[in-house]
Amino acid sequence: MTHGYSLRVPAGGLAIVLAASILPSAARAAAAPKPGLWKVVSNTEGGSKPERSKTACLSAVDLDFAKHAALQKGGCERTDVRQDAAGISWRTHCPGTLPSDTTTTYVFDTDAHYSGTVSVAIASIKKTVTVKFDARRIGECRK
């Protein structure tokens, strides 16, 4: 995403963060998100992007979000990973020409719904972009 500068986030771009937002965690054994067709509606605060909607077919492998949270990509370091019955959160620091700090939180309430926030702060330009999202399972994947 560009707002007159290059924005570097943990997974390589805000578009990837949005795509990753459709990957919920199996944080609650009783209400683990079910594989299937998911619709995610996201809203970017602190930016000029309108509300966005995306649908994707997610498998059981895609739904292992705790594993995704542990991945280190692009020289970024993930810390403070916390997971409990209600969800998962972590912080990420990315060094480089435009260092950023990201806070990611997912809240799971049923096997067919989750919500979350990804907030990217870039101190050198005094800019924070926050993406809030709401996801619902809308059915089975089409074959």
C-alpha positions as CSV (number, residue, x, y, z in Angstrom):
1,M,0.0,0.0,0.0
2,T,1.3,3.4,-0.8
3,H,0.5,6.8,0.7
4,G,3.4,8.7,-0.8
5,Y,5.9,6.3,0.9
6,S,6.7,2.6,0.9
7,L,4.9,0.8,3.6
8,R,6.6,-2.4,4.7
9,V,4.5,-4.8,6.9
10,P,5.4,-8.3,8.2
11,A,4.0,-10.4,5.4
12,G,5.4,-8.1,2.7
13,G,2.5,-5.6,2.2
14,L,-0.8,-4.5,3.5
15,A,-2.5,-6.5,0.8
16,I,-0.9,-9.6,2.2
17,V,-2.0,-8.6,5.7
18,L,-5.5,-8.3,4.4
19,A,-5.3,-11.6,2.7
20,A,-3.8,-13.1,5.8
21,S,-6.7,-11.8,7.8
22,I,-8.9,-14.5,6.3
23,L,-6.7,-17.1,8.1
24,P,-8.3,-17.6,11.5
25,S,-6.8,-19.7,14.3
26,A,-7.9,-22.9,15.8
27,A,-7.5,-21.2,19.2
28,R,-10.7,-22.7,20.7
29,A,-11.0,-26.4,20.5
30,A,-14.8,-26.2,21.1
31,A,-15.4,-23.6,18.4
32,A,-12.4,-24.0,16.0
33,P,-13.1,-22.3,12.7
34,K,-14.4,-24.7,10.2
35,P,-12.8,-25.1,6.8
36,G,-15.0,-23.7,4.0
37,L,-15.8,-20.5,2.2
38,W,-15.1,-17.4,4.2
39,K,-16.0,-13.7,3.6
40,V,-13.9,-11.0,5.2
41,V,-14.9,-7.4,5.3
42,S,-12.1,-5.0,6.2
43,N,-11.9,-1.3,6.9
44,T,-8.7,0.7,6.9
45,E,-8.5,3.6,9.4
46,G,-5.8,6.2,9.0
47,G,-5.8,5.7,5.3
48,S,-7.9,6.5,2.3
49,K,-9.0,2.9,1.3
50,P,-12.7,2.2,1.3
51,E,-14.2,-0.8,3.0
52,R,-13.1,-4.0,1.2
53,S,-14.6,-7.5,0.9
54,K,-12.9,-10.7,0.0
55,T,-14.0,-14.3,-0.1
56,A,-11.7,-17.3,0.0
57,C,-11.9,-21.1,0.4
58,L,-9.8,-22.1,3.5
59,S,-8.6,-25.6,4.2
60,A,-7.7,-27.0,7.6
61,V,-4.1,-26.2,6.8
62,D,-5.0,-22.5,6.2
63,L,-6.8,-22.4,9.5
64,D,-3.7,-23.3,11.5
65,F,-3.1,-19.6,12.2
66,A,-1.0,-20.2,15.3
67,K,1.6,-21.7,12.9
68,H,1.4,-18.7,10.7
69,A,1.9,-16.3,13.6
70,A,5.2,-18.1,14.4
71,L,6.7,-17.5,10.9
72,Q,9.5,-15.0,10.5
73,K,9.5,-13.3,7.1
74,G,11.4,-10.5,5.4
75,G,13.8,-9.9,8.3
76,C,10.9,-9.1,10.6
77,E,10.8,-10.4,14.2
78,R,7.6,-11.5,15.8
79,T,7.4,-11.3,19.6
80,D,4.9,-11.4,22.4
81,V,2.8,-14.1,20.8
82,R,-0.2,-14.8,23.0
83,Q,-2.9,-17.4,22.5
84,D,-5.8,-18.3,24.7
85,A,-9.4,-19.6,24.3
86,A,-10.6,-16.3,22.9
87,G,-8.0,-15.7,20.2
88,I,-4.4,-14.9,19.3
89,S,-2.2,-11.8,19.2
90,W,1.4,-10.8,18.5
91,R,3.7,-7.9,17.8
92,T,6.1,-7.6,14.8
93,H,9.1,-5.3,14.3
94,C,10.4,-4.9,10.8
95,P,13.8,-3.1,10.3
96,G,14.9,-1.6,7.1
97,T,14.6,1.8,5.3
98,L,11.2,2.4,6.8
99,P,11.1,0.4,10.1
100,S,7.6,-0.5,11.3
101,D,6.0,-2.0,14.3
102,T,2.8,-4.1,13.9
103,T,0.3,-5.3,16.4
104,T,-2.0,-8.1,15.2
105,T,-5.1,-9.4,17.2
106,Y,-7.7,-12.1,16.2
107,V,-10.7,-12.7,18.3
108,F,-12.7,-16.0,17.7
109,D,-16.2,-16.3,19.0
110,T,-17.7,-19.2,17.0
111,D,-16.6,-21.8,14.4
112,A,-18.1,-19.5,11.8
113,H,-17.1,-16.0,12.9
114,Y,-14.0,-14.0,13.9
115,S,-12.8,-10.4,14.0
116,G,-9.5,-8.7,14.3
117,T,-7.2,-5.7,14.0
118,V,-3.8,-5.2,12.3
119,S,-2.2,-1.9,13.3
120,V,1.1,-0.8,11.5
121,A,3.0,2.1,13.1
122,I,5.9,3.8,11.3
123,A,7.5,6.2,13.8
124,S,9.9,7.9,11.3
125,I,6.9,9.4,9.4
126,K,4.5,9.5,12.4
127,K,2.0,7.3,10.6
128,T,-0.2,4.5,11.8
129,V,-2.5,2.5,9.6
130,T,-5.1,0.2,11.3
131,V,-7.1,-2.4,9.4
132,K,-10.2,-3.8,11.3
133,F,-11.9,-6.9,9.9
134,D,-14.9,-9.1,10.4
135,A,-15.0,-12.6,8.9
136,R,-17.9,-15.0,8.5
137,R,-18.0,-18.5,7.1
138,I,-20.6,-18.4,4.3
139,G,-20.7,-22.0,3.3
140,E,-18.9,-24.9,1.7
141,C,-16.1,-24.3,-0.9
142,R,-17.2,-24.6,-4.5
143,K,-15.5,-27.4,-6.4
